[in-house]
């Protein structure tokens, strides 16, 4: 499993499933977080790591279009599952 603390600014990640950690009965996830994560999974493109916080966790900024309105969201990657690091394309 990838370690979220190994990510660096400008790395790209793709969200591929809901994190397995969320299935734990002791873990509470707000319904809006589940909806947001499902939107990230449905995207056809990856997300870029925007910044690292003081604890070394990676943050992305995401823009979600709802009709004519664009919503801006920040998301911290704590979980080790549900995402993969995108390998950069090789230059020709």
C-alpha positions in Angstrom: 0.0 0.0 0.0 1.3 3.5 -0.8 2.3 5.7 2.1 0.6 9.1 1.9 3.6 10.7 3.7 5.9 9.7 0.8 4.1 12.0 -1.6 5.7 15.3 -2.6 4.4 18.6 -3.9 3.5 18.3 -7.6 3.1 14.5 -7.5 -0.1 13.3 -9.2 -2.6 10.9 -7.7 -5.7 9.2 -9.0 -8.5 8.2 -6.7 -9.7 4.7 -7.7 -12.0 3.6 -4.9 -13.4 4.5 -1.5 -10.7 3.9 1.1 -10.9 0.5 2.9 -10.3 2.3 6.2 -13.7 3.8 5.9 -15.3 0.3 6.2 -14.1 0.0 9.8 -17.2 0.3 12.1 -15.2 2.6 14.5 -14.5 5.0 11.6 -17.0 7.7 11.0 -17.2 9.4 7.6 -19.6 12.3 6.8 -21.9 11.7 3.8 -20.6 14.8 2.1 -17.0 13.3 2.2 -18.3 10.1 0.6 -20.0 12.1 -2.2 -16.9 14.2 -2.8 -14.7 11.1 -2.9 -17.0 9.4 -5.4 -16.8 12.6 -7.6 -13.0 12.3 -7.5 -13.1 8.7 -8.5 -15.3 9.4 -11.5 -12.9 12.0 -12.8 -11.0 11.1 -16.0 -7.8 12.9 -14.8 -5.5 12.9 -11.8 -5.1 15.4 -9.0 -1.9 17.2 -8.1 -0.5 17.4 -4.6 -0.8 21.1 -3.8 1.0 21.3 -0.4 2.3 19.3 2.6 1.1 20.2 6.0 3.2 20.5 9.2 2.6 16.7 9.8 3.8 15.7 6.4 0.4 14.9 5.0 -0.5 15.7 1.4 -3.2 18.1 0.3 -5.0 18.5 -3.0 -7.2 21.3 -4.2 -10.1 20.2 -6.4 -12.6 22.1 -8.5 -16.0 20.5 -8.9 -18.4 21.9 -11.4 -22.1 21.8 -10.5 -24.0 23.3 -13.4 -22.6 26.8 -13.9 -21.1 27.0 -10.5 -17.5 25.8 -9.6 -16.9 24.6 -6.0 -13.4 24.6 -4.6 -12.4 21.9 -2.1 -9.3 21.0 -0.2 -8.7 17.3 0.7 -6.0 15.8 2.8 -4.8 12.3 2.0 -4.6 10.3 5.3 -5.6 6.9 4.0 -3.3 4.3 2.5 -6.0 2.9 0.2 -8.3 4.3 -2.4 -5.7 6.1 -4.4 -2.6 5.4 -6.6 0.4 7.6 -7.5 0.4 8.4 -11.2 3.7 7.7 -12.9 4.8 10.6 -15.1 4.9 10.0 -18.9 8.3 9.4 -20.4 9.5 12.2 -22.6 10.3 11.3 -26.1 
